[in-house]
Amino acid sequence: MNLLRNGSKDLIKELNRSIVINMVRLQGNLSRTEIAKETGLGLSTVTNIIDELIKAGLVSEIGTGDSNGGRKPVLLKFNGDFGIIAGLKIEPNQVKMCLSNLEGKILHKAHFSYTLKESNQLSTLIIEKLEHFIEHNVCASKLAGVGIATPGLTDRESNEVVYSPILKVDHGDLKPIGTHFNVPLIIDNDANVFALAEKWIGIGREYRNFIGITVGAGVGAGIVIDNMLFRGAFGGAGELGHITIQKGDRICYCGQRGCLELYASDAFLVNEVKRMVQVGTPTLLASDTPITPENIFLAAHKGDPYVQELLEKQGENLAIGIKSMIHLFNPEAVILGGEGMRGGDFLLKGIQKELAVHFFVKHPRKLQFHTSQLGDDVWLIGACALVVSNLFKVPIYK
């Protein structure tokens, strides 16, 4: 089936407009002449498009640049406040949400807890909370779209969470959210969203090919190839947590045995500490202390050598999976993030120890390894990036 749209004058005009607006949006401080030179479009074509965008309020003139002998060029800037985006991150017991402008600047943040018996109740609750959130934070700009980050397998066409054992959701329909607000609704797996945030305004801007690795309740990977997010046939690419690293061992909720997630997620830490306590290991986490990821990280930072060693082991296990991704995709960089990064230097020590050896290690172009600098906002920024990438995508596909 050919998904490319048929050529026409209107399509060419739309394509040219998209090229111009994305150049202004992503680079900024450009003149009409520079845009024409960079894109290969005629100056008159660029001028007409820019005039339309200025009239619509998407682009503005911000002064003049240096002259090469003639008239000083007028510089252009994308108007990020033209619209607002609602970004949401769905977690097992809470939903985080924000309002941002079209350049990823978060204007307002909030969150709410939930306990639901039926997954279809979640859409109704989100609509109620988001509507109040928007009304409470009155913005001059109109809502341009809603982006949602969620763990699990998602279907972007039907706006459905197909399967998420972390959320305990099977075929959760989120479509009513977009319908209620009458705006585009874009959902995606949270690892993809993490990679999008890094590519938009994070460390990922420096690379054409990188992998974003998330660790926490689950383990996932967002794969960026040639500046584009690779999602696979139906959005399932990057399920790093379900690479098998221990044949015939413990069974995972996905039905396989020996999945990486069993040895590198928050559940691995909790189960191993419970085992330590049962056998009498003198850890700071006594039998009467709630064994949670937060308490485990706290014990490590208080100097518990047993927990520190466990976090290092978690890092080594995670790096086994990361090396598989490195060997498959040969990225320029790996960017690590997620709630599990609270394991800090102990987790990183294990990762770096295991990553010291891989097939490409002798190549002069060294693999770069980073931890995300976007903090907990990375999910909300990425959810907003879902909408922006949809609004300004090159219009050659149906």
Protein Blocks (a to p, Z undefined) as FASTA:
>chain_A
ZZbdcddfklmmmmmmmmmmmmmmmngoiafklmmmmnopafklmmmmmmmmmmnopacc
ebdcddehiacdddddddfklpccddddddfkbccdddddfkopafbdcddddddfbfkl
mmmmmmmmmmmmmmmmccfbdcfbdcdddedjddfklopafbafknopghiafklmmmmn
opacddddfklmmmmmmmmmmmklmpcbdcdddddjbccddddeehiacebjnopgoilm
lccfbghiacdfkopahiaklmmcmklmmmmmmmmmmnopacfbdfklccdfklmmmmmm
nopaklmmmmmmmmmmmmmmmmmmmmmnopabdcdedjklmnmmmlmmmmmmmmmpcfkl
mpmbdcdddddfkljmlmmmmmmmmmmmmmmgccfbZZ
